[in-house]
Amino acid sequence: MNAHVQGCTSSAAIAPKAVRRETGQREVFCGLTGIVWLHRKIQDAFFLVVGSRTCAHLIQSAAGVMIFAEPRFATAIMEEKDLAGLTDANDELDRIVTQLIARRPDIKLLFLVGSCPSEVIKLDLSRAALRLSQTFSPGVRILNYSGSGIETTFTQGEDACLASLVPAAPPSRTSEDQLLIVGSLADVVEDQFVRMFEALGIGQVQFLPPRNSMLPAVGPNTKFLLAQPFLADTARALEDRGAKRLAAPFPLGVEGTTAWLRAAADAFQIDAALFESVTHPYRIRAERALVRYREQLAGRSIFLFPDSQLEIPLARFLSRELSMRLVEVGTPYLHREHLAEELNLLPTDVALTEGQDVDLQLDRCRAARPDLVVCGLGLANPLEAEGMTTKWSIELVFTPIQGYEQAADLAELFARPLVRRAKLVA
């Protein structure tokens, strides 16, 4: 094993919608990809992937980091002798972690990230994390989670990472209710929300993940809002600590952002007139910014392949605020409780698919010939070659899209491919 450091609650009254469930071959990124945005968010954390050269190349390519950069992630590459059991993988891991911490004294939180190779040989990273934490305590906290493509899809890596943080979070030592926002947000978006919560009179707002290794306190007085729809394990871990989830749509577009903020305002008994005065200017500005994109996208058909679990909130935004026609909305996994408010806002006749049989879904897409297809990179090029217009779903995770100020930016991500296609055929 060699160290290879690379360049950087819903209403039960909601009627369930019909969902097509598919199992079969699927097209998704593995959960290691989440490291690309998580290492930027938690600024004194380091992510050590225990995996193969393929894992190293995946993260290197996804991050696009230059060779002279010194990022906060790396791969402890498992060689053939590790996989064959000719060396003690735990001894090798201990050696690499010791070297890493000596070289990077700025590290306060170290994640050991499992991959397909480490799980195939049953390397127990949870035990290794406990052992190493005792060795390097209190200077460095060492945790582990799985980003393996065997177990996780694209965004589930973040879920696994945040879920691993919850048991390490300190208990809440106040009797006052506190608000916790759960899910990675760009710093600019986080700052915007903080300003609005402060204007509403909701103080002590905390975020998970935090910007550093100082974890937010969690307890029975914690009320949390999910900022991302793919955090089922994290939500369960928080509820096990006594925290209460606030049911709401997700903060995409004007409608989603307003309902998301209102869920917090209602939970903290904020006066309705104050809520209106604080949010009204943001809503009006965002609605005006959406007009030009609605003119470009209204009536256009769209097909969303399952990839990021953002598909259902995106479909709600595209349908209700941009007047697009939903041909099919696919998602890798449908958490009915967390998405209940979103499902209730979708058209009654929407075609929903959970899971994937990629060949069957491609057949349906080709038969429908939608104006725009949202899919992973592996499907985009072949579909473009067939004359279809595509949008990479991965960009919707890397780009700041939550909140009022980003509503127009989100709309533009869908308008841009159509504009590009129009120029190419002109």
C-alpha positions as MATLAB code, in Angstrom:
seq = 'MNAHVQGCTSSAAIAPKAVRRETGQREVFCGLTGIVWLHRKIQDAFFLVVGSRTCAHLIQSAAGVMIFAEPRFATAIMEEKDLAGLTDANDELDRIVTQLIARRPDIKLLFLVGSCPSEVIKLDLSRAALRLSQTFSPGVRILNYSGSGIETTFTQGEDACLASLVPAAPPSRTSEDQLLIVGSLADVVEDQFVRMFEALGIGQVQFLPPRNSMLPAVGPNTKFLLAQPFLADTARALEDRGAKRLAAPFPLGVEGTTAWLRAAADAFQIDAALFESVTHPYRIRAERALVRYREQLAGRSIFLFPDSQLEIPLARFLSRELSMRLVEVGTPYLHREHLAEELNLLPTDVALTEGQDVDLQLDRCRAARPDLVVCGLGLANPLEAEGMTTKWSIELVFTPIQGYEQAADLAELFARPLVRRAKLVA';
ca = [
       0.000    0.000    0.000;
       1.534    3.301   -1.092;
       0.400    6.828   -0.328;
      -0.461    8.750   -3.478;
      -1.311   12.375   -2.737;
      -3.160   13.936   -5.643;
      -3.564   17.481   -6.824;
      -6.282   18.845   -5.213;
     -42.158   14.800    8.407;
     -44.585   14.707    5.852;
     -48.385   14.587    5.829;
     -49.835   11.107    5.712;
     -52.737   12.545    3.732;
     -50.595   12.944    0.630;
     -51.703   10.404   -1.951;
     -48.808    8.278   -3.209;
     -47.941    8.729   -6.874;
     -47.406    5.712   -9.083;
     -43.731    4.831   -9.311;
     -42.087    2.492  -11.780;
     -39.413    0.510   -9.977;
     -36.556   -0.853  -12.040;
     -33.563   -3.017  -11.253;
     -30.844   -3.780  -13.706;
     -27.756   -2.223  -15.193;
     -27.353    1.394  -14.107;
     -25.232    4.392  -14.995;
     -23.969    6.305  -11.937;
     -20.769    7.678  -10.426;
     -19.458    6.059   -7.260;
     -19.672    7.715   -3.847;
     -16.010    8.722   -3.798;
     -16.933   11.676   -5.994;
     -18.399   13.485   -2.980;
     -14.861   14.083   -1.706;
     -14.437   16.664   -4.466;
     -16.825   19.102   -2.773;
     -16.555   17.871    0.834;
     -12.806   18.530    1.080;
     -13.440   22.127    0.042;
     -16.205   22.541    2.602;
     -14.530   21.195    5.770;
     -11.371   23.227    5.615;
      -9.226   21.395    8.178;
     -10.284   17.873    7.171;
      -8.375   15.360    5.062;
      -9.887   12.493    3.077;
      -7.702    9.392    2.705;
      -9.207    6.917    0.268;
      -8.063    3.343    0.839;
      -8.353    2.038   -2.693;
      -6.793    1.353   -6.056;
      -5.160    3.436   -8.756;
      -8.574    3.585  -10.409;
      -9.926    5.365   -7.321;
      -7.012    7.809   -7.472;
      -7.594    8.551  -11.161;
     -11.342    9.011  -10.597;
     -10.909   11.674   -7.920;
      -8.026   13.324   -9.783;
     -10.166   13.621  -12.913;
     -13.302   14.750  -11.097;
     -11.442   17.422   -9.133;
      -9.300   18.626  -12.031;
      -6.553   19.620   -9.594;
      -3.239   20.937  -10.882;
      -0.065   19.033  -10.145;
       1.490   21.770   -7.994;
      -1.512   21.992   -5.673;
      -1.541   20.292   -2.272;
      -5.163   19.394   -1.650;
      -6.692   17.715    1.368;
      -7.375   14.332   -0.142;
      -5.235   11.416   -1.239;
      -5.344    7.730   -2.054;
      -3.541    5.026   -0.108;
      -3.121    2.768   -3.111;
      -3.638   -0.936   -2.510;
      -1.118   -2.966   -4.497;
      -1.461   -6.576   -5.656;
       0.322   -7.815   -2.543;
      -2.257   -6.044   -0.365;
      -5.138   -7.603   -2.259;
      -3.483  -11.009   -2.129;
      -3.024  -10.817    1.640;
       0.781  -10.917    1.423;
       1.131   -7.839    3.629;
      -0.703   -6.657    6.727;
      -2.955   -3.925    5.353;
      -3.502   -2.455    8.827;
       0.230   -2.045    9.419;
       0.562   -0.368    6.022;
      -2.379    1.925    6.765;
      -0.957    2.902   10.170;
       2.354    3.775    8.517;
       0.715    5.962    5.866;
      -1.504    7.783    8.357;
       1.494    8.459   10.605;
       3.419    9.903    7.645;
       0.436   11.962    6.538;
      -0.222   13.557    9.928;
       3.478   14.304   10.394;
       3.556   16.011    7.007;
       0.256   17.868    7.431;
      -0.005   19.123   11.039;
      -2.928   21.332    9.953;
      -5.194   18.273    9.754;
      -7.728   18.156   12.599;
     -10.178   15.662   11.109;
      -9.128   12.652    9.049;
     -11.576   10.464    7.152;
     -10.585    6.934    6.162;
     -12.752    6.377    3.094;
     -13.563    2.830    2.043;
     -13.635    1.852   -1.615;
     -14.496   -1.231   -3.642;
     -11.004   -2.809   -3.246;
     -10.816   -2.242    0.513;
     -14.286   -3.713    0.980;
     -13.550   -6.712   -1.238;
     -10.714   -7.763    1.087;
     -12.854   -6.897    4.153;
     -10.457   -4.297    5.532;
     -12.154   -3.060    8.704;
     -11.694    0.702    8.488;
     -14.003    1.359   11.437;
     -11.661   -0.565   13.713;
      -8.664    1.126   12.105;
     -10.208    4.563   12.689;
     -10.808    3.744   16.356;
      -7.251    2.465   16.787;
      -5.691    5.455   15.066;
      -7.914    7.922   16.937;
      -6.528    6.597   20.210;
      -3.015    7.004   18.848;
      -3.402   10.589   17.641;
      -5.931   11.900   20.188;
      -6.644   14.668   20.956;
      -4.916   16.429   18.105;
      -6.687   14.613   15.286;
     -10.124   13.013   15.188;
     -10.205   10.015   12.820;
     -13.467    8.737   11.358;
     -14.403    6.410    8.543;
     -17.151    5.939    5.983;
     -17.692    4.043    2.755;
     -17.591    5.678   -0.661;
     -17.546    2.320   -2.410;
     -19.292    2.090   -5.757;
     -20.481   -1.341   -4.633;
     -22.619    0.249   -1.919;
     -23.086    3.885   -2.851;
     -24.110    6.036   -5.779;
     -22.930    9.491   -6.736;
     -24.231   11.639   -3.854;
     -24.543    8.925   -1.211;
     -20.872    9.448   -0.420;
     -21.803   12.758    1.193;
     -24.587   11.053    3.131;
     -22.157    8.441    4.465;
     -19.624   11.118    5.393;
     -22.108   13.324    7.267;
     -23.656   10.315    8.996;
     -20.193    9.439   10.340;
     -19.920   12.923   11.858;
     -23.173   12.777   13.841;
     -22.023   10.362   16.612;
     -18.950   12.568   17.116;
     -21.010   15.760   17.519;
     -21.138   17.087   21.107;
     -24.426   16.993   23.021;
     -26.463   20.153   23.106;
     -26.066   21.957   26.439;
     -28.839   24.513   26.063;
     -32.570   24.267   26.559;
     -33.264   26.674   23.703;
     -34.291   25.318   20.313;
     -31.530   25.478   17.723;
     -31.661   25.218   13.952;
     -29.313   22.918   12.055;
     -29.007   23.042    8.257;
     -27.905   19.652    6.940;
     -26.190   19.176    3.590;
     -23.239   20.760    1.796;
     -23.930   24.253    0.498;
     -21.564   26.633   -1.234;
     -20.232   29.201    1.243;
     -21.943   32.045   -0.613;
     -25.303   30.265   -0.329;
     -24.714   29.475    3.325;
     -23.957   33.136    4.024;
     -27.150   34.235    2.250;
     -29.255   31.886    4.363;
     -27.539   33.021    7.568;
     -28.448   36.635    6.789;
     -32.085   35.713    6.183;
     -32.334   33.603    9.337;
     -30.828   36.463   11.349;
     -33.330   38.903    9.830;
     -36.114   36.516   10.825;
     -34.813   36.405   14.387;
     -33.570   32.816   14.242;
     -30.140   32.859   15.794;
     -27.710   30.075   16.629;
     -28.010   28.530   13.169;
     -25.485   25.735   12.662;
     -24.476   23.775    9.586;
     -23.531   20.177    8.905;
     -20.986   19.837    7.441;
     -19.345   22.778    9.206;
     -16.542   24.806    7.647;
     -14.062   23.282   10.095;
     -13.815   20.300   12.418;
     -15.771   22.029   15.228;
     -18.963   20.005   14.977;
     -22.377   21.477   15.824;
     -24.035   20.416   19.064;
     -26.956   17.999   18.642;
     -29.743   17.052   21.035;
     -33.497   16.951   21.608;
     -33.713   20.722   21.146;
     -32.179   20.525   17.657;
     -34.521   21.135   14.730;
     -32.964   20.400   11.367;
     -33.719   21.233    7.752;
     -32.312   19.075    4.978;
     -30.705   21.181    2.278;
     -30.128   18.113    0.073;
     -32.548   15.239   -0.680;
     -29.979   12.435   -0.510;
     -29.214   12.417    3.231;
     -31.336    9.540    4.543;
     -28.636    7.997    6.759;
     -27.605   11.376    8.161;
     -31.205   12.265    9.020;
     -31.668    8.918   10.743;
     -28.488    9.424   12.782;
     -29.653   12.884   13.856;
     -33.076   11.565   14.844;
     -31.349    8.868   16.892;
     -29.721   11.732   18.802;
     -33.170   13.231   19.474;
     -33.143   15.895   16.760;
     -36.359   16.639   14.850;
     -36.546   17.042   11.076;
     -38.620   19.927    9.744;
     -40.627   18.694    6.771;
     -40.264   20.960    3.748;
     -39.563   21.027    0.026;
     -35.929   21.644   -0.854;
     -34.584   25.179   -1.444;
     -34.504   25.087   -5.245;
     -36.216   27.968   -7.023;
     -38.437   30.639   -5.523;
     -41.226   28.302   -4.424;
     -38.949   25.712   -2.850;
     -36.782   28.266   -1.065;
     -39.804   30.091    0.348;
     -41.427   26.897    1.641;
     -38.089   25.715    3.093;
     -37.569   28.976    4.962;
     -41.204   29.003    6.105;
     -40.780   25.547    7.671;
     -38.053   27.014    9.888;
     -40.037   30.173   10.586;
     -43.106   28.170   11.640;
     -41.022   25.891   13.869;
     -39.538   28.937   15.626;
     -42.901   30.758   15.761;
     -41.815   33.675   13.597;
     -44.560   36.196   12.906;
     -46.060   35.843    9.422;
     -45.759   39.565    8.713;
     -42.043   39.500    9.568;
     -41.521   36.477    7.330;
     -43.244   38.306    4.480;
     -41.219   41.490    4.930;
     -37.906   39.617    5.033;
     -38.491   37.263    2.094;
     -40.582   39.487   -0.204;
     -37.709   41.474   -1.768;
     -35.752   38.286   -2.465;
     -38.797   36.573   -3.980;
     -39.631   39.480   -6.275;
     -36.062   39.806   -7.533;
     -35.772   36.054   -8.161;
     -39.140   35.866   -9.921;
     -38.150   38.714  -12.248;
     -34.853   37.004  -13.037;
     -36.698   33.814  -13.990;
     -38.922   35.474  -16.603;
     -36.406   35.313  -19.465;
     -35.691   31.640  -18.814;
     -39.378   30.761  -18.603;
     -39.782   32.295  -22.059;
     -37.008   30.025  -23.360;
     -38.087   26.832  -21.584;
     -41.890   26.933  -21.335;
     -43.467   24.006  -23.147;
     -40.139   22.242  -23.719;
     -40.044   18.550  -22.779;
     -37.424   17.134  -20.426;
     -36.349   13.616  -19.434;
     -34.358   13.141  -16.215;
     -32.267    9.995  -15.809;
     -31.553    8.813  -12.233;
     -28.215   10.042  -10.979;
     -27.980   12.474   -8.053;
     -31.325   12.145   -6.177;
     -31.864   15.833   -6.951;
     -34.193   14.866   -9.788;
     -37.565   15.217   -8.017;
     -36.951   18.700   -6.530;
     -35.527   19.765   -9.895;
     -38.587   18.402  -11.685;
     -40.845   20.382   -9.378;
     -38.913   23.562  -10.122;
     -38.813   22.962  -13.870;
     -42.509   22.136  -14.068;
     -43.982   24.769  -11.765;
     -41.635   27.727  -12.208;
     -40.400   27.267  -15.776;
     -43.457   25.494  -17.281;
     -41.428   22.617  -18.734;
     -43.130   19.334  -19.591;
     -41.880   16.323  -17.614;
     -41.565   13.233  -19.818;
     -40.020   11.025  -17.141;
     -38.366   11.728  -13.795;
     -35.936    9.051  -12.649;
     -34.158    8.920   -9.300;
     -31.722    6.306   -7.916;
     -33.671    6.076   -4.661;
     -36.977    7.609   -3.612;
     -37.273    8.476    0.081;
     -41.017    9.059    0.319;
     -40.927   10.721    3.730;
     -38.204   13.237    2.912;
     -39.677   13.979   -0.519;
     -43.364   13.953    0.427;
     -43.774   17.720    0.058;
     -41.983   17.642   -3.300;
     -44.089   14.748   -4.605;
     -47.244   16.596   -3.661;
     -46.213   19.500   -5.898;
     -45.513   17.419   -9.013;
     -48.134   17.014  -11.763;
     -50.537   14.183  -10.968;
     -49.670   12.335  -14.169;
     -45.891   12.540  -13.840;
     -43.960    9.388  -14.785;
     -41.679    8.548  -11.852;
     -38.975    5.877  -11.948;
     -37.006    4.590   -8.964;
     -33.828    2.698   -9.728;
     -32.740    1.972  -13.255;
     -32.581   -0.522  -16.063;
     -30.541    1.671  -18.357;
     -31.402   -0.112  -21.605;
     -35.142    0.113  -20.965;
     -34.876    3.728  -19.908;
     -32.852    4.594  -22.995;
     -35.531    2.974  -25.141;
     -38.199    5.176  -23.523;
     -36.060    8.267  -23.928;
     -35.400    7.588  -27.609;
     -39.077    6.958  -28.229;
     -40.051   10.241  -26.548;
     -37.350   12.383  -28.216;
     -37.478   15.058  -25.479;
     -36.138   18.541  -26.043;
     -33.653   18.085  -23.202;
     -32.173   15.048  -21.418;
     -30.537   15.315  -17.977;
     -28.142   12.405  -17.477;
     -24.673   11.302  -16.473;
     -21.605   11.834  -18.616;
     -21.602    8.219  -19.758;
     -24.944    8.654  -21.495;
     -24.628   12.238  -22.648;
     -22.193   11.787  -25.527;
     -24.032    8.842  -27.162;
     -27.326   10.724  -26.920;
     -25.762   13.872  -28.337;
     -24.489   11.772  -31.239;
     -28.091   10.733  -31.851;
     -29.131   14.357  -32.114;
     -30.507   14.854  -28.613;
     -29.684   17.818  -26.375;
     -28.276   16.823  -22.996;
     -27.383   18.336  -19.638;
     -24.789   16.747  -17.348;
     -26.436   16.005  -14.018;
     -23.095   16.214  -12.195;
     -22.979   19.964  -12.832;
     -26.116   20.380  -10.730;
     -24.189   19.134   -7.694;
     -21.028   21.176   -8.226;
     -22.863   24.452   -8.956;
     -24.441   26.680   -6.267;
     -28.153   26.308   -7.060;
     -29.972   26.678   -3.715;
     -31.730   29.830   -2.595;
     -33.329   32.893   -4.125;
     -30.170   34.445   -5.523;
     -29.292   31.248   -7.405;
     -32.761   30.556   -8.892;
     -31.895   32.195  -12.210;
     -28.511   30.457  -12.289;
     -30.306   27.135  -11.872;
     -32.699   27.956  -14.715;
     -29.812   28.954  -16.949;
     -28.204   25.541  -16.513;
     -31.193   24.080  -18.374;
     -31.522   26.850  -20.940;
     -27.851   26.827  -21.911;
     -27.792   23.432  -23.706;
     -30.825   24.412  -25.775;
     -29.215   27.708  -26.735;
     -26.045   25.832  -27.694;
     -28.023   23.383  -29.840;
     -29.857   26.215  -31.578;
     -26.550   27.869  -32.483;
     -25.095   24.622  -33.800;
     -28.003   23.938  -36.146;
     -28.397   27.552  -37.264;
];
